[in-house]
Amino acid sequence: MTDFDWLFFTEVRVGGLLSGVMYSLVAIGFVLIYKTSGVLNFAQGAMLLFAALTFVSLTERGISFPLAFAITFAIMIVIGIAVERAVLRPLTNKPPITLFMATLGLSYVIEGAAQLIWGTQVHGLDLGIEDVPFDVGGVYISQFDIFAAIVAASMVLLLSVFFRYTRIGLGFRAVADDQFAALAVGLRLRWIWATVWAAAGLVALVAGLLWGARVGVQFSLSLIVLKALPVLVLGGFDSILGAIVGGLLIGASEKLAEVYIGEYFGGGIEGWFAYVIALAFLLVRPSGLFGQKLVERV
């Protein structure tokens, strides 16, 4: 019986955790919208694609990285506010399925607009960080994965500080807890919604750049949102902390499963193993690890 290779196990687990951080970043965009409006924003993937495609198209036209980032962020803010006013506001108090279908249709509109404006070709995106491993005590870790994890952690810290210590952030927390109580004390619900959509646009931009640098800026990039769904199921649809923990669990689990049990299923289980975990978790804890539990009163 061969000895278990703990160094290799650690290497796979660390790689999975770092990949999970990128899943978490996508999931946070869902959480921001869901906490304030109760809408599962399926257009988050299209926003991610539009942001990445806009940024790389601007840089290819000779615009500097900081200026292209600022312009793209401004565009994402405009898109977020436009979505809130043109889609969410007229559908206030409508059934959740109506709002979900609205964001689903919106995702195709945004993707079509991206194709109309920037074309359909695949773009390479270089952030200046090579995706090469380096040795840490016998464990090989990708430089790009570490860079992505640092960027994602910084984004989470920035959002946490903003929503905890600023006036708008406190308003966001009040709306997330009870919309009617927030209205009763004079909070401008629509303004808070617009701000949250702008924050979701920033998250989409950062996530789009990281994923675009890894897999290329192409229209399949919008399907990254499908990886965020198991993360949300595990962590909870209304918890930023849950999105982080869920992403780490999904990232590590699928990598370990692919390496250690994938051969028994013919390989390639990394693409669907996360959904198996999510389905099993739904049967045990539908609200997620950190999600708000819904209690029906008899």
C-alpha positions as CSV (number, residue, x, y, z in Angstrom):
1,M,0.0,0.0,0.0
2,T,1.5,3.3,-1.0
3,D,1.9,6.2,1.4
4,F,-0.6,9.1,1.0
5,D,1.1,12.1,-0.7
6,W,0.2,14.9,1.7
7,L,2.1,17.5,-0.2
8,F,0.1,16.8,-3.4
9,F,-3.1,16.7,-1.4
10,T,-2.3,20.2,0.1
11,E,-1.4,21.5,-3.4
12,V,-4.8,20.4,-4.8
13,R,-6.7,21.7,-1.8
14,V,-4.9,25.1,-1.9
15,G,-5.5,25.4,-5.7
16,G,-9.2,24.6,-5.1
17,L,-9.5,27.2,-2.3
18,L,-7.9,29.9,-4.5
19,S,-10.3,29.0,-7.4
20,G,-13.2,29.1,-4.9
21,V,-12.3,32.7,-4.1
22,M,-13.1,33.6,-7.7
23,Y,-16.4,31.8,-7.5
24,S,-17.1,33.8,-4.3
25,L,-16.5,37.1,-6.1
26,V,-19.1,36.3,-8.7
27,A,-21.6,35.1,-6.0
28,I,-21.2,38.4,-4.1
29,G,-22.8,40.2,-7.0
30,F,-25.9,38.0,-6.6
31,V,-26.0,38.5,-2.9
32,L,-25.9,42.3,-3.1
33,I,-29.0,42.5,-5.3
34,Y,-30.9,39.7,-3.5
35,K,-30.4,41.2,0.0
36,T,-32.0,44.5,-0.9
37,S,-34.6,43.6,-3.5
38,G,-35.2,39.9,-3.2
39,V,-34.3,39.5,-6.9
40,L,-32.1,36.6,-8.1
41,N,-30.3,38.7,-10.7
42,F,-29.5,36.2,-13.5
43,A,-28.1,39.1,-15.5
44,Q,-25.0,39.2,-13.3
45,G,-23.2,37.0,-15.8
46,A,-24.1,39.3,-18.7
47,M,-22.9,42.3,-16.7
48,L,-19.6,40.5,-16.0
49,L,-19.2,39.8,-19.7
50,F,-20.1,43.3,-20.7
51,A,-17.6,44.8,-18.2
52,A,-14.7,42.6,-19.3
53,L,-15.4,43.1,-23.0
54,T,-15.7,46.8,-22.6
55,F,-12.5,47.1,-20.7
56,V,-10.4,44.9,-23.0
57,S,-11.8,46.7,-26.1
58,L,-10.8,50.1,-24.6
59,T,-7.3,48.9,-23.8
60,E,-6.9,47.5,-27.3
61,R,-7.6,50.9,-28.6
62,G,-4.7,52.4,-26.7
63,I,-6.4,53.6,-23.6
64,S,-4.4,53.1,-20.4
65,F,-5.4,50.6,-17.8
66,P,-6.5,53.1,-15.1
67,L,-8.5,55.1,-17.5
68,A,-10.1,52.1,-19.1
69,F,-11.0,50.8,-15.7
70,A,-12.6,54.1,-14.7
71,I,-14.6,54.4,-17.9
72,T,-15.8,50.8,-17.7
73,F,-16.8,51.3,-14.0
74,A,-18.7,54.5,-15.0
75,I,-20.5,52.5,-17.7
76,M,-21.4,49.8,-15.3
77,I,-22.8,52.3,-12.9
78,V,-25.0,53.7,-15.7
79,I,-26.2,50.2,-16.6
80,G,-27.0,49.4,-12.9
81,I,-29.0,52.6,-12.5
82,A,-30.8,52.1,-15.8
83,V,-31.7,48.5,-14.9
84,E,-33.1,49.6,-11.5
85,R,-35.2,52.4,-13.1
86,A,-36.3,50.7,-16.3
87,V,-36.8,47.1,-15.0
88,L,-37.0,46.8,-11.2
89,R,-38.9,49.9,-10.4
90,P,-41.9,49.2,-12.7
91,L,-42.0,45.6,-11.4
92,T,-42.0,46.5,-7.7
93,N,-44.2,44.1,-5.6
94,K,-44.5,41.7,-8.5
95,P,-44.1,37.9,-7.8
96,P,-40.4,36.7,-7.5
97,I,-40.7,34.6,-10.7
98,T,-41.7,37.7,-12.6
99,L,-38.6,39.5,-11.4
100,F,-36.4,36.5,-12.2
101,M,-37.7,36.2,-15.7
102,A,-37.1,40.0,-16.2
103,T,-33.4,39.6,-15.2
104,L,-33.2,36.5,-17.4
105,G,-34.4,38.5,-20.4
106,L,-32.2,41.4,-19.4
107,S,-29.2,39.1,-19.6
108,Y,-29.8,38.5,-23.3
109,V,-30.3,42.2,-23.9
110,I,-27.0,43.1,-22.3
111,E,-25.2,40.3,-24.2
112,G,-26.7,41.4,-27.4
113,A,-25.6,45.0,-26.7
114,A,-22.1,43.8,-26.0
115,Q,-22.0,41.9,-29.3
116,L,-23.4,44.9,-31.2
117,I,-20.9,47.4,-29.7
118,W,-17.7,45.3,-29.5
119,G,-18.2,42.4,-31.8
120,T,-18.0,38.6,-31.2
121,Q,-14.3,37.9,-31.5
122,V,-12.4,36.4,-28.6
123,H,-10.0,38.7,-26.8
124,G,-6.9,37.9,-24.7
125,L,-6.6,39.9,-21.5
126,D,-3.2,40.3,-19.8
127,L,-3.2,41.8,-16.3
128,G,0.6,41.5,-16.0
129,I,0.5,38.4,-13.8
130,E,1.8,35.2,-15.2
131,D,-0.1,32.0,-14.5
132,V,3.0,30.1,-13.4
133,P,3.5,28.1,-10.2
134,F,6.1,28.7,-7.6
135,D,7.3,26.5,-4.8
136,V,6.1,27.1,-1.2
137,G,7.6,24.3,1.0
138,G,7.1,21.7,-1.7
139,V,3.6,22.9,-2.6
140,Y,3.2,24.5,-6.0
141,I,0.8,27.5,-6.1
142,S,-0.2,29.5,-9.1
143,Q,0.9,33.2,-8.9
144,F,-2.2,34.2,-10.7
145,D,-4.5,32.4,-8.3
146,I,-2.8,34.2,-5.4
147,F,-3.2,37.5,-7.1
148,A,-6.9,36.8,-7.8
149,A,-7.4,35.8,-4.2
150,I,-5.8,39.0,-2.9
151,V,-7.9,41.1,-5.3
152,A,-11.1,39.3,-4.3
153,A,-10.3,39.6,-0.6
154,S,-9.6,43.3,-1.0
155,M,-12.9,43.7,-2.8
156,V,-14.7,41.9,0.0
157,L,-13.0,44.1,2.6
158,L,-13.9,47.3,0.7
159,L,-17.5,46.3,0.4
160,S,-17.6,45.3,4.1
161,V,-16.2,48.7,5.2
162,F,-18.5,50.6,2.8
163,F,-21.7,48.8,4.0
164,R,-20.8,48.8,7.7
165,Y,-19.4,52.4,8.2
166,T,-21.0,54.6,5.5
167,R,-24.4,56.2,5.6
168,I,-25.5,54.5,2.4
169,G,-24.1,51.2,3.7
170,L,-26.1,51.5,6.9
171,G,-29.2,52.2,4.8
172,F,-28.4,49.1,2.7
173,R,-28.3,47.0,5.9
174,A,-31.6,48.5,7.1
175,V,-33.3,47.8,3.8
176,A,-31.9,44.2,3.8
177,D,-33.4,43.6,7.3
178,D,-36.8,45.2,6.6
179,Q,-37.8,47.3,3.6
180,F,-41.0,48.6,5.1
181,A,-39.3,49.7,8.3
182,A,-36.6,51.4,6.3
183,L,-39.2,53.3,4.4
184,A,-41.0,54.3,7.6
185,V,-37.8,56.0,8.9
186,G,-37.4,58.0,5.7
187,L,-34.8,56.0,3.8
188,R,-34.9,56.4,0.0
189,L,-35.3,52.9,-1.1
190,R,-34.9,53.5,-4.8
191,W,-31.6,55.4,-4.2
192,I,-30.3,52.6,-2.2
193,W,-31.3,50.1,-4.8
194,A,-29.4,52.1,-7.5
195,T,-26.3,52.2,-5.3
196,V,-26.4,48.5,-4.7
197,W,-26.7,47.9,-8.5
198,A,-23.7,50.1,-9.0
199,A,-21.8,48.1,-6.4
200,A,-22.8,44.9,-8.2
201,G,-21.5,46.5,-11.4
202,L,-18.1,47.0,-9.8
203,V,-18.0,43.4,-8.6
204,A,-18.9,42.3,-12.1
205,L,-16.1,44.4,-13.5
206,V,-13.4,43.0,-11.1
207,A,-14.7,39.4,-11.6
208,G,-14.8,39.9,-15.3
209,L,-11.2,41.0,-15.5
210,L,-10.0,38.1,-13.4
211,W,-12.0,35.4,-15.2
212,G,-11.2,37.1,-18.6
213,A,-7.5,36.9,-17.9
214,R,-7.8,33.2,-17.0
215,V,-10.1,31.9,-19.8
216,G,-10.2,34.8,-22.3
217,V,-12.8,37.4,-22.9
218,Q,-15.5,35.6,-24.8
219,F,-19.2,35.2,-24.7
220,S,-19.1,31.9,-22.7
221,L,-17.8,34.1,-19.9
222,S,-21.4,34.9,-19.0
223,L,-21.9,31.2,-18.1
224,I,-19.6,31.7,-15.1
225,V,-22.7,32.6,-13.1
226,L,-23.7,29.0,-13.2
227,K,-20.7,28.2,-11.0
228,A,-22.0,30.8,-8.5
229,L,-25.3,29.0,-8.0
230,P,-23.9,26.1,-5.9
231,V,-21.9,28.7,-3.9
232,L,-25.1,30.5,-3.1
233,V,-26.9,27.3,-2.2
234,L,-24.2,26.4,0.3
235,G,-23.6,29.8,1.7
236,G,-27.0,31.4,1.5
237,F,-28.5,33.8,-1.0
238,D,-28.5,36.7,1.4
239,S,-25.1,36.4,3.1
240,I,-21.8,37.9,1.8
241,L,-19.9,35.8,4.4
242,G,-21.8,32.8,3.1
243,A,-20.7,33.6,-0.5
244,I,-17.1,33.5,0.6
245,V,-17.3,30.3,2.7
246,G,-19.5,28.6,0.0
247,G,-17.0,29.5,-2.7
248,L,-14.1,28.1,-0.7
249,L,-16.0,24.9,0.0
250,I,-17.1,24.4,-3.6
251,G,-13.6,25.2,-5.0
252,A,-11.8,22.8,-2.7
253,S,-14.4,20.1,-3.0
254,E,-14.5,19.9,-6.8
255,K,-10.7,19.9,-7.2
256,L,-10.3,17.2,-4.6
257,A,-13.1,15.1,-6.2
258,E,-11.7,15.4,-9.6
259,V,-8.3,14.2,-8.5
260,Y,-9.2,11.5,-6.0
261,I,-12.5,10.0,-7.2
262,G,-12.8,11.3,-10.8
263,E,-11.3,8.2,-12.3
264,Y,-14.2,6.1,-10.9
265,F,-16.6,8.2,-13.0
266,G,-14.6,8.4,-16.2
267,G,-13.1,11.8,-15.3
268,G,-14.4,15.3,-15.9
269,I,-16.5,15.4,-12.7
270,E,-15.2,18.8,-11.8
271,G,-17.8,20.4,-14.1
272,W,-20.8,18.9,-12.3
273,F,-19.7,17.8,-8.8
274,A,-20.5,21.2,-7.3
275,Y,-24.2,20.7,-8.3
276,V,-24.3,17.3,-6.6
277,I,-23.1,19.0,-3.4
278,A,-25.6,21.8,-3.8
279,L,-28.5,19.3,-4.4
280,A,-27.5,17.3,-1.3
281,F,-27.2,20.4,0.8
282,L,-30.6,21.6,-0.3
283,L,-32.2,18.5,1.2
284,V,-30.5,19.2,4.6
285,R,-30.4,23.0,4.9
286,P,-32.3,24.8,2.2
287,S,-31.4,28.3,3.5
288,G,-27.7,27.7,3.4
289,L,-25.0,27.9,6.0
290,F,-25.5,31.6,6.7
291,G,-28.8,32.3,4.9
292,Q,-31.8,33.7,6.8
293,K,-34.1,30.9,7.8
294,L,-37.7,31.1,6.7
295,V,-40.1,30.0,9.5
296,E,-43.7,29.4,8.6
297,R,-46.2,30.2,11.3
298,V,-49.1,27.9,11.7
